[in-house]
């Protein structure tokens, strides 16, 4: 992720709390970006790391990138990884960042 649709989205995604290291622990942090899946979400502050996927920016209304979540799992399956290996994160390091989809020009 290198560009933002608007200054408000940039401000919220890049927000750094002085009290919390984890964005999911900070009630002032409302938005998140998952680089592995190239998706944006609204954080659900329920004590976990859940977020509700969004397709449009809540600030400016611009369409956000289509999530690559399904493609992520399809690609790993095509490479021969089992569900168990994926769940246990026994996958190539490139699949822990945005490298996997950038490398494939997605």
Backbone as CSV, one residue per row, in Angstrom:
resi,resn,N_x,N_y,N_z,CA_x,CA_y,CA_z,C_x,C_y,C_z
1,UNK,0.851,-1.163,0.000,0.000,0.000,0.000,0.893,1.221,0.000
2,UNK,0.777,2.051,-0.992,1.606,3.240,-1.034,0.786,4.506,-1.163
3,UNK,-0.436,4.396,-1.649,-1.278,5.567,-1.825,-2.579,5.376,-1.064
4,UNK,-3.136,6.486,-0.640,-4.422,6.462,0.046,-5.426,7.233,-0.784
5,UNK,-6.683,6.905,-0.626,-7.722,7.569,-1.396,-7.975,8.991,-0.909
6,UNK,-7.692,9.252,0.381,-7.920,10.588,0.925,-7.061,10.777,2.180
7,UNK,-6.935,12.006,2.610,-6.127,12.319,3.791,-6.700,11.711,5.063
8,UNK,-8.030,11.618,5.134,-8.657,11.048,6.325,-8.303,9.570,6.473
9,UNK,-8.338,8.837,5.362,-7.984,7.410,5.405,-6.513,7.260,5.777
10,UNK,-5.665,8.058,5.177,-4.234,8.020,5.488,-4.007,8.276,6.974
11,UNK,-4.656,9.313,7.499,-4.512,9.661,8.910,-4.946,8.499,9.811
12,UNK,-6.072,7.886,9.493,-6.585,6.831,10.356,-5.763,5.553,10.255
13,UNK,-5.350,5.154,9.068,-4.552,3.931,8.906,-3.173,4.096,9.531
14,UNK,-2.592,5.277,9.406,-1.239,5.505,9.923,-1.215,5.985,11.372
15,UNK,-2.367,6.095,12.003,-2.447,6.569,13.382,-1.597,5.683,14.301
16,UNK,-0.800,6.329,15.142,0.022,5.594,16.113,-0.341,6.061,17.514
17,UNK,-0.762,5.125,18.323,-1.155,5.411,19.699,0.058,5.304,20.610
18,UNK,0.171,6.229,21.531,1.284,6.205,22.484,1.091,5.141,23.564
19,UNK,-0.144,4.695,23.764,-0.443,3.740,24.837,-0.495,2.286,24.367
20,UNK,-0.826,2.073,23.088,-1.056,0.713,22.591,-0.131,0.380,21.423
21,UNK,0.501,-0.780,21.499,1.331,-1.255,20.394,0.488,-1.931,19.318
22,UNK,-0.618,-2.522,19.724,-1.487,-3.254,18.815,-2.709,-2.405,18.482
23,UNK,-2.967,-2.199,17.193,-4.089,-1.347,16.798,-5.433,-1.888,17.292
24,UNK,-5.529,-3.196,17.473,-6.790,-3.784,17.906,-7.067,-3.555,19.393
25,UNK,-6.073,-3.081,20.128,-6.245,-2.749,21.539,-6.606,-1.288,21.758
26,UNK,-6.505,-0.477,20.713,-6.697,0.965,20.831,-8.061,1.382,20.285
27,UNK,-8.897,1.938,21.158,-10.235,2.349,20.748,-10.222,3.606,19.877
28,UNK,-9.096,4.285,19.802,-8.976,5.445,18.925,-8.611,5.028,17.499
29,UNK,-8.201,3.798,17.332,-7.837,3.277,16.008,-9.078,2.601,15.426
30,UNK,-9.629,3.181,14.381,-10.889,2.686,13.838,-10.739,1.831,12.584
31,UNK,-9.727,2.119,11.792,-9.551,1.449,10.506,-8.294,0.591,10.523
32,UNK,-8.276,-0.424,9.670,-7.066,-1.229,9.523,-6.862,-1.570,8.067
33,UNK,-5.628,-1.896,7.743,-5.281,-2.354,6.404,-4.517,-3.656,6.565
34,UNK,-4.943,-4.690,5.849,-4.281,-5.983,5.871,-3.513,-6.113,4.563
35,UNK,-2.189,-6.000,4.644,-1.374,-6.025,3.424,-1.341,-7.396,2.763
36,UNK,-1.487,-8.464,3.522,-1.470,-9.811,2.943,-2.647,-9.983,1.984
37,UNK,-3.810,-9.484,2.375,-5.010,-9.627,1.560,-5.348,-8.357,0.776
38,UNK,-4.581,-7.293,0.965,-4.830,-6.002,0.312,-6.273,-5.572,0.538
39,UNK,-6.666,-5.538,1.831,-8.036,-5.173,2.155,-8.081,-4.228,3.349
40,UNK,-9.116,-3.413,3.355,-9.338,-2.454,4.423,-10.521,-2.901,5.263
41,UNK,-10.513,-2.511,6.536,-11.626,-2.866,7.381,-11.830,-1.904,8.520
42,UNK,-13.007,-1.984,9.094,-13.337,-1.233,10.306,-13.125,-2.195,11.468
43,UNK,-12.292,-1.790,12.407,-11.933,-2.656,13.536,-13.140,-2.885,14.437
44,UNK,-13.330,-4.132,14.827,-14.362,-4.499,15.802,-13.640,-4.663,17.127
45,UNK,-13.846,-3.726,18.010,-13.141,-3.731,19.298,-13.849,-4.668,20.272
46,UNK,-13.555,-5.962,20.118,-14.171,-6.984,20.960,-13.132,-7.799,21.729
47,UNK,-11.904,-7.301,21.748,-10.840,-8.003,22.448,-10.004,-8.885,21.549
48,UNK,-10.396,-9.020,20.300,-9.647,-9.843,19.355,-9.065,-8.993,18.242
49,UNK,-8.845,-9.619,17.104,-8.278,-8.890,15.964,-9.231,-8.923,14.768
50,UNK,-10.512,-8.806,15.052,-11.535,-8.842,14.004,-11.722,-7.474,13.375
51,UNK,-12.092,-7.511,12.109,-12.492,-6.280,11.440,-13.527,-6.608,10.390
52,UNK,-14.350,-5.607,10.082,-15.376,-5.765,9.073,-14.823,-5.219,7.764
53,UNK,-14.738,-6.076,6.765,-14.220,-5.703,5.455,-15.087,-4.605,4.852
54,UNK,-14.429,-3.602,4.263,-15.167,-2.544,3.591,-14.692,-2.456,2.146
55,UNK,-15.585,-2.067,1.272,-15.277,-1.953,-0.149,-15.115,-0.508,-0.602
56,UNK,-15.616,0.416,0.215,-15.532,1.838,-0.106,-15.009,2.599,1.096
57,UNK,-14.264,3.651,0.840,-13.740,4.476,1.917,-14.897,5.147,2.650
58,UNK,-14.940,5.043,3.980,-16.034,5.678,4.722,-15.893,7.201,4.779
59,UNK,-14.748,7.713,4.379,-14.513,9.153,4.432,-14.828,9.847,3.114
60,UNK,-14.326,9.283,2.004,-14.509,9.955,0.706,-15.382,9.173,-0.264
61,UNK,-15.662,7.911,0.032,-16.533,7.105,-0.815,-15.847,6.401,-1.981
62,UNK,-14.546,6.580,-2.124,-13.833,5.950,-3.240,-13.803,4.431,-3.074
63,UNK,-13.903,3.717,-4.211,-13.824,2.255,-4.191,-12.418,1.846,-3.770
64,UNK,-12.332,0.901,-2.848,-11.062,0.394,-2.350,-10.675,-0.856,-3.144
65,UNK,-9.421,-1.291,-3.052,-9.001,-2.484,-3.797,-9.866,-3.696,-3.437
66,UNK,-10.087,-4.543,-4.426,-10.809,-5.793,-4.184,-9.916,-6.703,-3.339
67,UNK,-10.470,-7.274,-2.301,-9.703,-8.155,-1.416,-9.078,-9.314,-2.190
68,UNK,-7.872,-9.633,-1.835,-7.162,-10.749,-2.455,-7.189,-12.002,-1.561
69,UNK,-8.066,-12.008,-0.581,-8.171,-13.118,0.369,-8.427,-14.455,-0.338
70,UNK,-9.436,-14.509,-1.198,-9.747,-15.762,-1.898,-8.587,-16.193,-2.786
71,UNK,-7.986,-15.229,-3.467,-6.852,-15.527,-4.349,-5.671,-16.066,-3.545
72,UNK,-5.468,-15.548,-2.330,-4.411,-16.003,-1.424,-4.534,-17.507,-1.194
73,UNK,-5.716,-17.933,-0.775,-5.919,-19.351,-0.468,-5.898,-20.211,-1.729
74,UNK,-6.451,-19.697,-2.820,-6.407,-20.426,-4.095,-4.971,-20.639,-4.552
75,UNK,-4.147,-19.602,-4.424,-2.750,-19.690,-4.849,-1.990,-20.716,-4.020
76,UNK,-2.182,-20.696,-2.714,-1.510,-21.673,-1.853,-1.971,-23.093,-2.175
77,UNK,-3.251,-23.254,-2.457,-3.771,-24.574,-2.817,-3.153,-25.048,-4.135
78,UNK,-3.052,-24.136,-5.106,-2.430,-24.477,-6.390,-0.972,-24.891,-6.211
79,UNK,-0.314,-24.324,-5.214,1.082,-24.664,-4.923,1.211,-25.957,-4.123
80,UNK,0.071,-26.545,-3.750,0.080,-27.840,-3.072,0.035,-27.787,-1.561
81,UNK,-0.236,-26.627,-0.977,-0.310,-26.534,0.482,-1.683,-26.983,0.970
82,UNK,-1.682,-27.712,2.071,-2.927,-28.212,2.646,-3.525,-27.160,3.576
83,UNK,-4.800,-27.343,3.896,-5.457,-26.428,4.832,-4.733,-26.407,6.174
84,UNK,-4.272,-27.577,6.605,-3.568,-27.669,7.887,-2.262,-26.880,7.845
85,UNK,-1.523,-27.001,6.753,-0.266,-26.257,6.622,-0.532,-24.754,6.605
86,UNK,-1.589,-24.355,5.926,-1.927,-22.932,5.864,-2.334,-22.430,7.247
87,UNK,-3.168,-23.195,7.944,-3.617,-22.801,9.284,-2.453,-22.703,10.260
88,UNK,-1.469,-23.572,10.108,-0.297,-23.562,10.991,0.818,-22.655,10.470
89,UNK,0.507,-21.898,9.412,1.435,-20.939,8.800,2.729,-21.604,8.319
90,UNK,2.610,-22.831,7.869,3.756,-23.539,7.276,3.722,-23.287,5.772
91,UNK,3.896,-22.019,5.444,3.815,-21.545,4.071,5.037,-20.677,3.789
92,UNK,5.335,-20.416,2.526,6.492,-19.569,2.214,6.376,-18.182,2.864
93,UNK,7.496,-17.616,3.230,7.520,-16.304,3.885,6.843,-15.224,3.062
94,UNK,6.920,-15.318,1.745,6.318,-14.296,0.893,4.817,-14.163,1.137
95,UNK,4.166,-15.224,1.641,2.732,-15.196,1.881,2.366,-14.592,3.236
96,UNK,3.334,-14.056,3.932,3.063,-13.379,5.201,3.052,-11.865,5.044
97,UNK,3.276,-11.413,3.804,3.257,-9.985,3.484,2.571,-9.802,2.134
98,UNK,2.621,-8.592,1.637,2.055,-8.300,0.325,2.948,-8.776,-0.819
99,UNK,4.100,-9.347,-0.495,5.037,-9.803,-1.526,4.390,-10.795,-2.481
100,UNK,3.567,-11.720,-1.950,3.004,-12.779,-2.771,2.154,-12.222,-3.915
101,UNK,1.341,-11.203,-3.659,0.477,-10.689,-4.727,1.189,-9.656,-5.594
102,UNK,2.124,-8.928,-5.032,2.884,-7.972,-5.843,3.792,-8.717,-6.821
103,UNK,4.386,-9.799,-6.351,5.266,-10.625,-7.183,4.518,-11.201,-8.392
104,UNK,3.221,-11.431,-8.214,2.406,-12.031,-9.268,1.644,-10.972,-10.080
105,UNK,1.904,-9.711,-9.766,1.262,-8.614,-10.508,-0.237,-8.526,-10.316
106,UNK,-0.696,-8.903,-9.144,-2.152,-8.886,-8.883,-2.623,-7.519,-8.418
